[in-house]
């Protein structure tokens, strides 16, 4: 295989990876909106069930609600960035916005994970604990993966 063919193959893989991560970011963003719908509708956060299990419930509830706006901004930015990158994988604004969204995922996920560990949120004996764990671990890992793919696609693209 010629070096030109290898270079073209690398560029194709990088663009494919960027498209996959763009679609995955849309899926994650939609799930974030779903989380908040489930939270406020009490489908995933039934207050009557969880209030007795959570020490200082009012404080925790206020803490959790403080994530709504930053999470939604992060999700909107991820969707805008992903759509831009699906249209043009070299779109610099899309890359920058997706980088910002990935950084927000890392920050917000680690913050949530740290609070949950320190305050026993993973030991409630309720499905909400598993949802919290998936957010606290999943968002930072996904954010790092997104950054890595953006970086790799920039080298080959």
Backbone as a chain_set.jsonl record, in Angstrom:
{"seq": "XXXXXXXXXXXXXXXXXXXXXXXXXXXXXXXXXXXXXXXXXXXXXXXXXXXXXXXXXXXXXXXXXXXXXXXXXXXXXXXXXXXXXXXXXXXXXXXXXXXXXXXXXXXXXXXXXXXXXXXXXXXXXXXXXXXXXXXXXXXXXXXXXXXXXXXXXXXXX", "coords": {"N": [[0.851, -1.173, 0.0], [0.58, 2.203, -0.835], [2.143, 5.215, 0.503], [0.508, 7.382, 0.166], [-2.027, 6.203, -0.024], [-2.209, 5.12, 2.55], [-2.217, 7.475, 4.051], [-4.6, 8.66, 3.168], [-6.374, 6.695, 4.029], [-6.041, 6.945, 6.814], [-7.044, 9.544, 7.201], [-9.699, 9.136, 6.464], [-10.536, 7.327, 8.454], [-10.242, 8.996, 10.693], [-12.138, 11.01, 10.177], [-14.442, 9.41, 10.137], [-14.406, 8.534, 12.809], [-14.801, 10.985, 14.101], [-17.353, 11.609, 13.185], [-18.818, 9.525, 14.329], [-18.429, 10.062, 17.075], [-19.653, 12.524, 17.169], [-22.357, 11.899, 16.651], [-22.749, 10.268, 18.88], [-22.476, 12.188, 20.892], [-24.783, 13.674, 20.475], [-26.674, 11.777, 21.23], [-25.973, 11.44, 23.94], [-26.514, 14.044, 24.851], [-29.3, 14.204, 24.446], [-30.046, 12.256, 26.274], [-29.3, 13.542, 28.617], [-31.18, 15.621, 28.73], [-33.374, 13.954, 29.041], [-32.785, 12.847, 31.554], [-33.225, 15.072, 33.233], [-35.928, 15.578, 32.777], [-36.972, 13.192, 33.795], [-36.093, 13.48, 36.425], [-37.409, 15.839, 37.457], [-40.049, 15.111, 37.013], [-40.3, 13.131, 38.761], [-39.989, 10.523, 37.981], [-37.506, 9.212, 37.956], [-36.509, 10.147, 40.277], [-38.092, 9.801, 42.819], [-39.417, 11.694, 45.22], [-40.764, 11.108, 47.683], [-39.875, 8.504, 48.207], [-37.096, 8.775, 48.266], [-36.388, 10.877, 50.004], [-36.375, 10.0, 52.788], [-34.102, 8.406, 52.712], [-31.886, 9.939, 52.141], [-29.506, 11.804, 53.715], [-29.855, 15.044, 55.05], [-31.743, 15.985, 53.13], [-33.011, 18.264, 51.868], [-30.872, 19.961, 51.331], [-29.392, 18.321, 49.586], [-31.213, 18.069, 47.487], [-31.4, 20.721, 46.595], [-28.734, 21.03, 45.78], [-28.561, 19.119, 43.676], [-30.464, 20.15, 41.884], [-29.118, 22.426, 41.112], [-27.54, 21.679, 39.013], [-29.061, 21.622, 36.738], [-29.298, 23.836, 34.837], [-26.507, 24.23, 33.973], [-26.04, 21.62, 32.905], [-27.962, 21.508, 30.853], [-27.136, 23.619, 29.194], [-24.632, 22.594, 28.466], [-25.5, 20.318, 27.05], [-26.947, 21.473, 24.923], [-24.888, 22.89, 23.647], [-23.274, 20.722, 22.911], [-24.963, 19.429, 21.067], [-25.282, 21.424, 19.066], [-22.594, 21.67, 18.255], [-22.074, 19.047, 17.385], [-23.879, 18.76, 15.234], [-22.848, 20.698, 13.516], [-20.341, 19.523, 12.999], [-21.091, 17.154, 11.785], [-22.018, 18.111, 9.412], [-19.716, 19.291, 8.372], [-16.678, 18.067, 8.812], [-14.375, 19.468, 9.331], [-15.065, 21.833, 10.468], [-14.213, 24.503, 12.33], [-15.45, 25.961, 14.414], [-17.318, 24.078, 15.274], [-15.602, 22.069, 16.233], [-14.352, 23.468, 18.324], [-16.569, 24.098, 19.967], [-17.445, 21.495, 20.597], [-15.252, 20.608, 22.008], [-15.415, 22.322, 24.221], [-17.873, 21.45, 25.304], [-17.18, 18.81, 25.933], [-15.254, 19.273, 27.898], [-16.911, 20.411, 29.845], [-18.491, 18.182, 30.4], [-16.618, 16.512, 31.642], [-15.903, 18.077, 33.905], [-18.446, 18.543, 35.232], [-19.333, 15.915, 35.606], [-17.281, 14.803, 37.236], [-17.526, 16.453, 39.472], [-20.125, 15.766, 40.335], [-19.713, 13.02, 40.845], [-17.773, 13.148, 42.899], [-19.224, 14.432, 44.963], [-21.251, 12.535, 45.354], [-19.84, 10.241, 46.214], [-18.694, 11.222, 48.593], [-20.963, 11.661, 50.099], [-22.491, 9.371, 50.361], [-24.27, 8.659, 48.312], [-24.288, 6.564, 46.535], [-25.041, 4.372, 47.903], [-27.702, 4.088, 48.525], [-29.561, 2.121, 48.092], [-31.404, 2.25, 46.067], [-32.661, 2.566, 42.711], [-31.941, 5.092, 41.701], [-29.384, 5.592, 42.634], [-27.753, 4.08, 40.917], [-28.197, 5.394, 38.523], [-27.087, 7.883, 39.115], [-24.43, 7.048, 39.455], [-23.799, 6.218, 36.866], [-23.804, 8.663, 35.593], [-21.827, 10.1, 37.019], [-19.519, 8.61, 36.518], [-19.693, 7.962, 33.796], [-20.0, 10.421, 32.266], [-17.486, 11.909, 32.6], [-15.664, 10.02, 31.478], [-16.683, 9.752, 28.871], [-16.386, 12.4, 28.056], [-13.563, 12.645, 28.013], [-12.966, 10.731, 26.039], [-14.228, 11.954, 23.844], [-12.641, 14.288, 23.614], [-10.191, 13.104, 22.963], [-10.762, 11.916, 20.482], [-11.396, 14.187, 18.955], [-8.904, 15.438, 19.008], [-7.293, 13.472, 17.725], [-8.52, 13.414, 15.196], [-7.941, 15.917, 14.267], [-5.215, 15.766, 13.779], [-5.094, 14.062, 11.632], [-6.804, 15.132, 9.827]], "CA": [[0.0, 0.0, 0.0], [1.405, 3.403, -0.926], [2.01, 6.138, 1.635], [-0.654, 8.221, -0.13], [-3.201, 5.405, 0.34], [-2.246, 5.042, 4.011], [-2.607, 8.787, 4.553], [-6.026, 8.801, 2.866], [-7.066, 5.776, 4.935], [-6.013, 7.564, 8.14], [-7.976, 10.679, 7.194], [-11.05, 8.579, 6.429], [-10.822, 6.806, 9.797], [-10.381, 10.128, 11.607], [-13.439, 11.634, 9.902], [-15.454, 8.465, 10.61], [-14.406, 8.603, 14.273], [-15.41, 12.252, 14.489], [-18.799, 11.498, 12.933], [-19.374, 8.621, 15.354], [-18.466, 10.749, 18.374], [-20.653, 13.59, 17.05], [-23.661, 11.261, 16.86], [-22.792, 9.839, 20.288], [-22.718, 13.377, 21.704], [-26.211, 13.989, 20.367], [-27.371, 10.78, 22.059], [-25.715, 11.791, 25.346], [-27.24, 15.282, 25.14], [-30.725, 13.871, 24.564], [-30.182, 11.552, 27.554], [-29.217, 14.544, 29.69], [-32.52, 16.215, 28.821], [-34.231, 12.905, 29.605], [-32.508, 12.767, 32.987], [-33.896, 16.162, 33.947], [-37.371, 15.331, 32.703], [-37.229, 12.134, 34.773], [-35.845, 14.008, 37.767], [-38.47, 16.747, 37.885], [-41.342, 14.423, 36.991], [-40.135, 12.122, 39.813], [-39.905, 9.166, 37.428], [-36.25, 8.612, 38.414], [-36.198, 10.71, 41.588], [-39.326, 9.923, 43.604], [-39.08, 12.397, 46.461], [-41.287, 10.396, 48.859], [-39.027, 7.331, 48.456], [-35.69, 9.103, 48.477], [-36.177, 11.815, 51.11], [-35.937, 9.348, 54.031], [-32.828, 7.71, 52.516], [-30.81, 10.897, 51.896], [-29.239, 12.728, 54.823], [-29.943, 16.461, 54.665], [-32.404, 15.897, 51.835], [-33.264, 19.564, 51.239], [-29.584, 20.417, 50.792], [-29.055, 17.52, 48.414], [-32.144, 18.405, 46.413], [-30.954, 22.017, 46.068], [-27.471, 20.758, 45.086], [-28.822, 18.426, 42.414], [-31.155, 21.074, 40.982], [-28.184, 23.436, 40.606], [-26.914, 21.146, 37.804], [-29.989, 21.646, 35.611], [-28.925, 24.824, 33.81], [-25.232, 23.894, 33.324], [-26.198, 20.409, 32.096], [-28.722, 21.816, 29.635], [-26.252, 24.406, 28.328], [-23.662, 21.638, 27.929], [-26.183, 19.475, 26.071], [-27.241, 22.297, 23.742], [-23.608, 23.135, 22.968], [-22.859, 19.45, 22.292], [-25.81, 19.193, 19.889], [-24.9, 22.4, 18.036], [-21.272, 21.282, 17.769], [-22.179, 17.777, 16.656], [-24.539, 19.013, 13.952], [-21.867, 21.399, 12.67], [-19.301, 18.574, 12.576], [-21.681, 16.198, 10.851], [-22.098, 18.814, 8.128], [-18.351, 19.549, 7.898], [-15.788, 17.555, 9.865], [-13.287, 20.423, 9.568], [-15.641, 23.068, 10.997], [-13.45, 24.886, 13.529], [-16.377, 26.312, 15.5], [-17.859, 22.811, 15.774], [-14.55, 21.428, 17.036], [-14.18, 24.253, 19.545], [-17.75, 23.911, 20.802], [-17.469, 20.131, 21.122], [-14.2, 20.581, 23.023], [-15.979, 22.968, 25.413], [-18.887, 20.552, 25.869], [-16.474, 17.672, 26.53], [-14.677, 19.768, 29.158], [-18.018, 20.545, 30.796], [-18.864, 16.82, 30.814], [-15.609, 16.048, 32.6], [-16.031, 18.854, 35.135], [-19.717, 18.296, 35.918], [-19.37, 14.512, 36.017], [-16.379, 14.612, 38.386], [-18.149, 17.147, 40.604], [-21.234, 14.921, 40.772], [-19.132, 11.794, 41.405], [-17.134, 13.487, 44.169], [-20.272, 14.666, 45.956], [-21.958, 11.279, 45.618], [-18.959, 9.391, 47.032], [-18.534, 11.829, 49.92], [-22.234, 11.741, 50.832], [-23.192, 8.089, 50.395], [-25.373, 8.597, 47.342], [-24.258, 5.301, 45.799], [-25.428, 3.286, 48.812], [-29.081, 4.351, 48.942], [-30.442, 0.973, 47.876], [-32.462, 2.713, 45.159], [-32.131, 2.677, 41.341], [-31.363, 6.409, 41.446], [-27.942, 5.489, 42.887], [-27.115, 3.582, 39.69], [-28.276, 6.473, 37.539], [-26.054, 8.838, 39.524], [-23.117, 6.48, 39.186], [-23.565, 6.25, 35.418], [-23.494, 10.053, 35.261], [-20.561, 10.476, 37.638], [-18.416, 7.907, 35.863], [-19.856, 7.985, 32.347], [-19.752, 11.715, 31.634], [-16.053, 12.215, 32.45], [-15.038, 9.089, 30.527], [-17.142, 10.141, 27.543], [-15.739, 13.678, 27.741], [-12.163, 12.371, 27.649], [-13.008, 10.056, 24.743], [-14.551, 12.978, 22.853], [-11.448, 15.114, 23.416], [-9.173, 12.3, 22.29], [-11.146, 11.762, 19.077], [-11.223, 15.497, 18.318], [-7.452, 15.611, 18.849], [-6.809, 12.549, 16.684], [-9.058, 13.793, 13.882], [-7.235, 17.125, 13.852], [-3.901, 15.366, 13.273], [-5.223, 13.37, 10.341], [-7.747, 15.817, 8.964]], "C": [[0.898, 1.238, 0.0], [1.173, 4.305, 0.277], [0.821, 7.067, 1.432], [-1.949, 7.502, 0.248], [-3.341, 5.301, 1.843], [-2.708, 6.363, 4.615], [-4.105, 9.017, 4.341], [-6.861, 7.912, 3.786], [-7.127, 6.345, 6.347], [-6.971, 8.73, 8.243], [-9.42, 10.189, 7.224], [-11.44, 8.051, 7.803], [-11.041, 7.933, 10.793], [-11.733, 10.81, 11.429], [-14.563, 10.72, 10.378], [-15.551, 8.496, 12.135], [-15.068, 9.87, 14.775], [-16.926, 12.218, 14.266], [-19.467, 10.616, 13.992], [-19.48, 9.342, 16.688], [-19.46, 11.911, 18.335], [-22.057, 13.025, 17.294], [-23.805, 10.826, 18.317], [-23.037, 11.03, 21.213], [-24.167, 13.823, 21.628], [-27.02, 13.046, 21.254], [-27.188, 11.116, 23.539], [-26.504, 13.046, 25.726], [-28.739, 15.025, 25.312], [-30.975, 13.135, 25.885], [-30.092, 12.499, 28.743], [-30.57, 15.237, 29.848], [-33.502, 15.212, 29.432], [-34.035, 12.744, 31.099], [-33.292, 13.844, 33.728], [-35.418, 16.054, 33.871], [-37.754, 14.272, 33.733], [-37.058, 12.607, 36.206], [-37.019, 14.855, 38.244], [-39.857, 16.119, 37.851], [-41.406, 13.337, 38.07], [-40.169, 10.694, 39.274], [-38.622, 8.47, 37.896], [-35.86, 9.098, 39.798], [-37.483, 10.911, 42.39], [-39.014, 10.478, 44.998], [-39.541, 11.629, 47.69], [-40.426, 9.176, 49.209], [-37.616, 7.724, 48.879], [-35.437, 10.028, 49.664], [-35.745, 11.117, 52.4], [-34.55, 8.689, 53.918], [-31.634, 8.658, 52.429], [-30.682, 11.844, 53.093], [-29.268, 14.16, 54.293], [-30.584, 16.606, 53.273], [-32.57, 17.252, 51.147], [-31.984, 20.122, 50.628], [-29.191, 19.642, 49.548], [-29.936, 17.902, 47.226], [-31.753, 19.742, 45.77], [-29.655, 21.85, 45.278], [-27.735, 20.146, 43.712], [-29.5, 19.361, 41.413], [-30.21, 22.12, 40.404], [-27.466, 22.972, 39.336], [-27.8, 21.309, 36.562], [-29.534, 22.594, 34.501], [-27.567, 24.493, 33.184], [-25.327, 22.644, 32.446], [-26.916, 20.703, 30.78], [-27.908, 22.674, 28.672], [-25.224, 23.486, 27.667], [-24.299, 20.789, 26.826], [-26.492, 20.25, 24.791], [-25.964, 22.552, 22.945], [-23.137, 21.86, 22.26], [-23.674, 19.168, 21.026], [-25.431, 20.143, 18.754], [-23.56, 22.002, 17.419], [-21.348, 20.026, 16.913], [-22.821, 17.978, 15.29], [-23.577, 19.718, 12.996], [-20.82, 20.421, 12.137], [-19.841, 17.493, 11.654], [-21.816, 16.818, 9.457], [-20.715, 18.999, 7.509], [-17.386, 19.162, 9.007], [-14.626, 18.491, 10.176], [-13.791, 21.754, 10.132], [-14.961, 23.419, 12.327], [-14.354, 25.269, 14.703], [-16.987, 25.052, 16.1], [-16.856, 22.092, 16.662], [-14.369, 22.146, 18.375], [-15.358, 24.047, 20.5], [-17.807, 22.5, 21.398], [-16.378, 19.937, 22.181], [-14.71, 21.196, 24.329], [-17.012, 22.068, 26.089], [-18.231, 19.361, 26.548], [-15.828, 18.081, 27.855], [-15.738, 19.92, 30.234], [-18.469, 19.172, 31.293], [-17.898, 16.293, 31.868], [-15.811, 16.757, 33.932], [-17.303, 18.506, 35.907], [-19.825, 16.857, 36.403], [-18.493, 14.243, 37.232], [-16.961, 15.273, 39.628], [-19.279, 16.308, 41.193], [-20.717, 13.653, 41.45], [-18.532, 12.059, 42.782], [-18.161, 13.707, 45.273], [-20.936, 13.35, 46.355], [-21.13, 10.341, 46.488], [-18.894, 9.92, 48.461], [-19.805, 11.783, 50.749], [-23.087, 10.481, 50.747], [-24.316, 7.926, 49.402], [-25.404, 7.287, 46.559], [-24.695, 4.111, 46.659], [-26.868, 3.452, 49.308], [-29.984, 3.125, 48.841], [-31.622, 1.334, 46.99], [-31.868, 2.827, 43.757], [-31.515, 4.042, 41.009], [-29.854, 6.406, 41.69], [-27.197, 5.04, 41.634], [-27.136, 4.635, 38.598], [-27.2, 7.51, 37.847], [-24.655, 8.323, 39.207], [-22.811, 6.513, 37.687], [-23.227, 7.664, 34.952], [-22.093, 10.413, 35.76], [-19.342, 9.804, 37.029], [-18.496, 8.094, 34.349], [-19.537, 9.316, 31.691], [-18.265, 12.049, 31.531], [-15.345, 11.298, 31.451], [-15.425, 9.467, 29.098], [-16.51, 11.467, 27.115], [-14.294, 13.489, 27.302], [-12.103, 11.693, 26.279], [-13.296, 11.054, 23.622], [-13.329, 13.851, 22.565], [-10.373, 14.365, 22.636], [-9.498, 12.168, 20.8], [-11.022, 13.09, 18.332], [-9.738, 15.73, 18.038], [-6.917, 14.747, 17.711], [-7.303, 12.956, 15.297], [-8.392, 15.072, 13.371], [-5.873, 16.819, 13.273], [-4.002, 14.776, 11.877], [-6.04, 14.16, 9.343], [-7.253, 16.991, 8.308]], "O": [[1.868, 1.304, 0.756], [0.166, 4.194, 0.977], [0.192, 7.495, 2.4], [-2.868, 8.123, 0.781], [-4.45, 5.381, 2.372], [-3.489, 6.38, 5.566], [-4.793, 9.512, 5.234], [-7.92, 8.32, 4.263], [-8.159, 6.239, 7.009], [-7.642, 8.893, 9.262], [-10.262, 10.755, 7.921], [-12.553, 8.298, 8.268], [-11.925, 7.845, 11.645], [-12.397, 11.148, 12.409], [-15.538, 11.195, 10.96], [-16.65, 8.486, 12.689], [-15.81, 9.843, 15.757], [-17.686, 12.744, 15.078], [-20.551, 10.932, 14.484], [-20.505, 9.248, 17.364], [-20.049, 12.249, 19.361], [-22.844, 13.599, 18.047], [-24.866, 10.998, 18.916], [-23.735, 10.893, 22.218], [-24.72, 14.301, 22.618], [-27.944, 13.475, 21.945], [-28.151, 11.08, 24.305], [-27.097, 13.103, 26.803], [-29.367, 15.569, 26.221], [-31.993, 13.36, 26.54], [-30.741, 12.276, 29.766], [-31.051, 15.418, 30.966], [-34.354, 15.58, 30.24], [-34.997, 12.528, 31.835], [-33.946, 13.563, 34.733], [-36.112, 16.411, 34.824], [-38.738, 14.429, 34.456], [-37.794, 12.183, 37.097], [-37.564, 14.612, 39.321], [-40.748, 16.549, 38.583], [-42.444, 12.705, 38.264], [-40.361, 9.751, 40.042], [-38.641, 7.277, 38.198], [-34.972, 8.523, 40.429], [-37.913, 12.042, 42.615], [-38.421, 9.797, 45.834], [-38.784, 11.508, 48.653], [-40.266, 8.853, 50.386], [-37.017, 7.085, 49.744], [-34.367, 9.965, 50.27], [-34.822, 11.596, 53.058], [-33.902, 8.445, 54.936], [-30.494, 8.235, 52.619], [-31.61, 12.577, 53.434], [-28.759, 14.439, 53.207], [-30.04, 17.255, 52.379], [-32.292, 17.369, 49.953], [-32.007, 20.689, 49.535], [-28.715, 20.22, 48.571], [-29.455, 18.04, 46.102], [-31.773, 19.875, 44.546], [-29.492, 22.461, 44.221], [-27.194, 20.606, 42.706], [-29.153, 19.366, 40.232], [-30.466, 22.649, 39.323], [-26.847, 23.786, 38.651], [-27.316, 21.144, 35.442], [-29.402, 22.181, 33.348], [-27.47, 24.475, 31.957], [-24.755, 22.613, 31.356], [-26.523, 20.207, 29.725], [-27.983, 22.477, 27.459], [-24.975, 23.581, 26.465], [-23.686, 20.572, 25.78], [-26.314, 19.725, 23.692], [-25.957, 22.443, 21.719], [-22.653, 21.923, 21.13], [-23.122, 18.715, 20.024], [-25.275, 19.715, 17.61], [-23.413, 21.998, 16.197], [-20.75, 19.96, 15.839], [-22.353, 17.422, 14.297], [-23.5, 19.377, 11.816], [-20.452, 20.481, 10.963], [-19.101, 16.97, 10.821], [-21.735, 16.118, 8.449], [-20.545, 18.884, 6.295], [-17.29, 19.85, 10.023], [-13.957, 18.317, 11.195], [-13.016, 22.702, 10.258], [-15.12, 22.71, 13.321], [-14.058, 24.94, 15.851], [-17.156, 24.969, 17.316], [-17.214, 21.567, 17.716], [-14.248, 21.51, 19.422], [-15.163, 23.846, 21.698], [-18.171, 22.327, 22.561], [-16.566, 19.186, 23.138], [-14.468, 20.659, 25.411], [-17.019, 21.942, 27.313], [-18.668, 18.941, 27.619], [-15.854, 17.319, 28.821], [-15.5, 19.599, 31.398], [-18.792, 19.013, 32.47], [-18.314, 15.7, 32.864], [-15.884, 16.108, 34.975], [-17.245, 18.208, 37.1], [-20.349, 16.604, 37.488], [-18.905, 13.539, 38.154], [-16.894, 14.708, 40.72], [-19.375, 16.157, 42.411], [-21.219, 13.257, 42.502], [-18.752, 11.292, 43.719], [-17.988, 13.222, 46.392], [-21.154, 13.083, 47.537], [-21.663, 9.712, 47.403], [-19.022, 9.16, 49.42], [-19.743, 11.859, 51.976], [-24.284, 10.524, 51.034], [-25.228, 7.13, 49.626], [-26.433, 6.936, 45.981], [-24.714, 2.974, 46.187], [-27.202, 2.997, 50.401], [-31.058, 3.096, 49.442], [-32.714, 0.786, 47.145], [-30.689, 3.153, 43.618], [-30.659, 4.133, 40.129], [-29.121, 7.139, 41.026], [-26.127, 5.565, 41.326], [-26.182, 4.75, 37.829], [-26.488, 7.961, 36.949], [-23.799, 9.077, 38.746], [-21.683, 6.806, 37.29], [-22.448, 7.839, 34.015], [-21.28, 10.96, 35.017], [-18.251, 10.375, 37.027], [-17.485, 8.353, 33.697], [-18.867, 9.345, 30.658], [-17.815, 12.443, 30.455], [-14.518, 11.759, 30.665], [-14.569, 9.495, 28.212], [-16.143, 11.638, 25.952], [-13.851, 14.102, 26.331], [-11.267, 12.052, 25.45], [-12.667, 10.997, 22.565], [-13.017, 14.121, 21.405], [-9.725, 14.931, 21.755], [-8.611, 12.294, 19.956], [-10.583, 13.107, 17.182], [-9.368, 16.171, 16.95], [-6.185, 15.226, 16.845], [-6.558, 12.846, 14.323], [-8.293, 15.276, 12.161], [-5.409, 17.522, 12.375], [-3.115, 14.962, 11.044], [-5.983, 13.895, 8.143], [-7.986, 17.633, 7.557]]}, "num_chains": 1, "name": "protein.A"}
